[in-house]
């Protein structure tokens, strides 16, 4: 994989398109210190612009004044700041869930999935683990650890027939997938819930790309359509739409939170979110209770709809903010990314192993905090350059 | 493992000794909000007290003013704030290394070790991976992922003969261990460097428990005794002695930094340290250049020597701040921890799987920011209660 992908990364590097170091320039622009080149980052996952919201930055500052330290530097299994307990209570109330806060989705998932595979999180013993082929890297990375505990299979993308077939052949099955996929689209939730009803299928969903952006209180795509139950667990990053850092697991049972805090590997023995992130997160949670959330979600939807009207892409019309302009070979994607960058927009060229070989493209993430004039100008640049 | 350890965690929980939620009370004390009970945390890994240093807290605040966001919410492989690049430069200069900053040691290690096992980080192809039996959880957690790439073995603790035997039988070997162990003691560095000379043994060392606390510029135990070379890599957490958050890999080659940023799994696709932590870290790096570092290290050594004079423990006299009072069975360790807590000191009961069964104990971490009077009173309490 490294041998296949490094030459393409190197080509991107030679055009200055990776490992860029930037400062903030204006509300919408970043600037490269060495060259002075200013551009708009069209690949930020901060879908609502909350990563620069003054109240959220102030939350981080306030937390330092209260906690008087960056962190307690002790295992969160043993001692946590009240900021952490308060955040779990606040988000639990907001999202109707028992909440476990962690350093990142990777941390939560690498602690939780081996327990799920080993049969510790639901009745009946070890579970056959079925990963969607497009499940995010952080999920797929844990496959070998799960394979120490039970059988691990990879399903074709969104293939309900494949999953049902495994459910027929194996007594206990867990399906591991994204809610909203990082390269666009979503999981077939209704069909999966039917399989859960019929076969007791466990669903472990990473819904990072829709948290905050979707749902009345920003609970994300899956949680806005499904309640938690003993066979459904959702994890989501707080660094994207939510605007801060760290991650949450949403659980349907307080006993599970206790069990995971003690036994889910890095949840106990690795770092936990620092006090600044906890303070920023409490401020973001508070903002999620105000009408401002709905207003930002509406602005995001407006920008996505505007872009879709101007630039047709395979995922146009869906509920999410991720669009990919298909290009074909990796070198064409890099070339297009270079020309867009010269015009003042960073959109990332995505290529193997991020997407399949021969299916490279230009990845674009819309946001609430971009003025519609900017979206219009950007769409026009995409159209011009992708035809050049 | 879960079935064996959960009853002991539960016993600790019933005594209020785990999942404590606290506020800051004074320079030395924490307080439990619900009960008002005040205590000194004798298990903080912030060995120099830098987690509450005013300059370091100010660094976090200043970074928010500069960066105007919590983070860029984009893969660090693609775009990073100058705060991150500046931190890598600063720490590289301070510690004579090429530096890769990451979210945590777990994140760095779970990205790096599979590449090392697969033969991507040094000449000659895949390597047999030998993990010390006491290597920290975050290292051992990645064994199954490494096992997809090559043979994985577990060595008895600090057993150079075992490692040499593997080197004789296998063409390429990597040894994975802690520098200073989290339960006390260190690795046999000289012997390992001899094996490196003789057999080309790769050394991958997590030196989190000695960073900042040891070395002229806080470079840690291993780096204060050994230069980097193409067969030596050190990772260390910045949340302990350094006082902030995130982690670093110290490498002997800038090309390796580039390779890891692109291909070391979660280093690219998971979160990276937030702007507040980067700002705090730049402030801590600056402090590491001043005489204050040596002064704090001296105060830490004084406190450790004072404690060692008053309470003999197996690791008394060594260079580190970790001491364990052996107790035997887990229930006795919990009982002792309960009585110390009543006296106003939190020391954690450590038991299986943190240590071997029947070898439970009371874990104590000394710090620079404890007045010597407090250390004396604490030692006297340990003596009284451990004889009770």
Interface residues (C-beta under 8 A of the other chain):
Chain A: X2 X5 X6 X9 X13 X17 X18 X19 X20 X21 X22 X23 X24 X30 X33 X41 X43 X44 X45 X46 X51 X52 X56 X57 X60 X61 X64 X66 X67 X68 X69 X70 X71 X72 X73 X74 X75 X77 X78 X79 X80 X81 X82 X84 X85 X103 X104 X105 X106 X107 X110 X115 X120 X136 X137 X138 X141 X144 X145 X147 X148 X237 X239 X240 X243 X244 X245 X246 X258 X259 X261 X262 X263 X265 X266 X269 X270 X271 X274 X276 X277 X280 X346 X348
Chain B: X2 X5 X6 X9 X13 X17 X18 X19 X20 X21 X22 X23 X24 X30 X33 X41 X43 X44 X45 X46 X51 X52 X56 X57 X60 X61 X64 X66 X67 X68 X69 X70 X71 X72 X73 X74 X75 X77 X78 X79 X80 X81 X82 X84 X85 X103 X104 X105 X106 X107 X110 X115 X120 X136 X137 X138 X141 X144 X145 X147 X148 X237 X239 X240 X243 X244 X245 X246 X258 X259 X261 X262 X263 X265 X266 X269 X270 X271 X274 X276 X277 X280 X346 X348
